[in-house]
Amino acid sequence: MIVDIGRDVGFPDYGDVEIIFGLNFPSPPPPASAGGYVVPYDAPITGEIAWYELTAELLAAVTGEALSTGAVKRTEAEPHQVPLEEPYEVTLASTSNVARSEVVIADDNSRLVRAAGPPGPGEYGIAGATLTFDAARAGYYVYVDYFYSDEDNGKTLVLSPFGLPGEFKLLADLAPCDAASNLYDRGLVLVAERCRRTGPLASGPAGGEFASLGFAFAVDNRAPGDVVVYFP
């Protein structure tokens, strides 16, 4: 699939395209035949597109934005033992912690509450990367989840609202799915001359280095031939 042909950026071929036609779409012809189907113009067409192997480098190339070094990372269940004597304070391992991102769990698995002032029972105070507890917590362990900035490792891409293509031509080599048989015996090629992005970039669960990224779009089907489906 190529979404932004003007920048000559080819997207990976692992993704989903959902097309919703505002009319009855014909069934694929028998395997022995081939041809094309011109979707009647003015028929409403919307859809969603998502990719599952879209790296930060590729997204930067598509949007024209620059990658920078550094990333926001997460620490889970970082253990700390509260001192037996005052001050009842512990310091997080990463002092570049993101403010108000911490979750503090006591050793009895209860969640402690952030205090506005000096902490009481079941509470903690925080200033920068230092957490403070009351005397009743002395000697006990706490476990902290929090986000922190790592300026030396990872990659950051900051997208502006105008970074993604607002208009594009969609060429998609698709393997259509059918609820009954799960997959048709043959694929098809969809060509939509004028598409408009109608939603922001949405992300899905990450898998290793990759995550699902995509957006909703509508097709401006204004003239005959704007949308054609080819059955190779």
N, C-alpha and C positions, 0 to 999 in steps of 0.2 A: 504494500500500500504506500502511495506517495501522497501526502496531504499538501505539502507546500512545494509545488514543482518549481516555483520561481527561485527557490534557494537550492534546488537540486538535492534535497535531503530525503533519503529513502528510509522509511521506518521498517523495523523488523516485521517479519511475516507471522508473528505470533500474537494474535489479538482477537477481539470480537467487534463486529459491526452489527448493530440492530437497526433494521430499516422498517419503518411503519408506513405502509402505503394507505392512503385514504380511498382505496378501491380494491376490488377483488383482483388479486395478482394471479396470473396464469400458472398452471403447473408446468414444471420443466418438461420439455418435449422428450420423446423416446431417445435412448442413447444413439440410435442410428442416424438421427437427424441433427441439424445444427441451424443456427440462425440467430436473429436478434428480435427483441421486443421493445418498441418505442413506447414508453409510458406516456399516456395521454397528458398533455400539458394542462396546467392549472390543477392537476390532481395534487392534494396536499401530501407531502412526504416529510417525515421527521425521522430522527434516529439518534443513536448514541454510538460512540466509537471509543475503544479502549485498547491499550497496548500493555503487554505484560513483560516485555524486555526492553524497556525504554530507559537508557542510562542517563545520568546527569549530563554527560558530554553530548549526547545526541539531542537532549532537550535544549541544551544551551545553543547548539547549532541551529535548531529550528527557530528559537525565539530571538536569537541575536543577543542574548544576555551573556554576561561573563561569569565563569566559575571562579570562586575564591576558595582559599584553603581554610579549613576549620569546619566544625559542625557542632550541633547540639546533641549531646548523648545522654543516656539514662543509666543511673546506677540503681540496682535493686538490692534491698535488704542488706545495706552496708551495716555491719555490726559495730556497736560502741558500748563499752561498759562505763556507766556513770561513776565518777570517783566517790570514794567512801567519805571524803571530807570536802568542805567548801573550797573553791566554788564547784558546784555540781554542773560542770560544763563539759561538753565534748565538741570537737571540731571535725567537720566533714573532710574526707580525704581530698575532695576537689573543691578548692575554695572559690572557684568561679561558678558556684551553684546559681541556678536561676531562681530569683526571688519568688517565694510563695509556691514553689513546685514540690516541696517536700511532703512526704507522708511518713509519719513516725509511728512505729508499731512497738508496743511493749512486749516483754518476754512472755506475758500471758495471752498474747495475740490480740489484745485490745488496742484500739487506735487512740493515740493521744491527741488532744485538741490544742491548737495554737492559741496561746494566751496573749492578750493585748498588753498586759503588764507583767509583774512577777508571776511565775507559774505556780499553780496550786496542784493538788492531787489530780492526776489524770491529764495534766497539761504540760506544755513545754513553751519556752520562749526562744526566739531566734533573732540574732543580730549578725548579718553577713553570713558566714559559714559556721558560726558558733551557736550551739543549742544549749539552753539552760533548763534545769529541772529542779523540782522541789526536793527537800531532804528525804521524803519517803521513797524516792526513786534511787537513792544512793546505793551503789554496789550492784544494781540490776543492769541487765542488758537492754538496749533499744536497737531497733533495726530501721534504717532510713532509706526510703526510695526518693530520688530526686533527679532533676535534670541539671546538667552543667555544660559549660562551653569549653570545647577543646579547640584551641586556636591553631594547633599544629597538625592535627590529623583530621581526615575526612574532607568532604567537599560540600560547599554551600552554593546554591543557585537561588538568587532572589528574582522572582518573576514580577514584573509590573502588570497591571491589568490589561495593558495594551501589547504585552509580549507575544501572546499566542495569536496565530492568524485568525482574523475575524471573518475572512472570506477565503475559500479554497475550492479547488477542483478535486473531486474524489474519484480515484480509480481503485477498485477493490476486486481482487481475485478471491472469490468466496466459496466456501463449502457449506451450502445451506443445510440447516438442521430441520428435521421433521419430527414432531412429537411422537408419531407412531413408529417410524422405522429408525429414528435417531439421526440418520444421515442419508442424504440422497446419494445415488450412485455417481453423480457427476456434479461438477461445480458450475459456477457462472461468473461472469465478469460484469460488474456494475460501473457505469460511467455517469457521473453527475457533474454537469458543467459548472454550476454555481451553487455552492453550499455556504451557509452562514452559521458560525458558532453562536449558539443561543444560551450557553451556560458557562460557568467558570470551570477551570481545570479541577477535576475531582480525582482523588487518590484512593487506592484500595490497599489491602494488606500487602506488606512487603514479603518477598521470598528471597532471602539471600541479598544480593546486590540490587535486585529488581523489585518493582512494585507495579501495581496497576494504575495507569494514568489515562484519563480520557475526558471527554466533554460531550454535551448534547449539541445537536445541530439540526437545522432545517434546510431543505432544498428549495431554491427558487426555481420552480419548474414553470417557466413563463412562455416557452416557445417549443414547438415540436422538435424533438431531438435533444432537448436539454438533459433528459434522463433516458438512458438506453441500457437494457440488460441483454448481454450476449450469452448464448449457450454454445460454447465451443464444441 
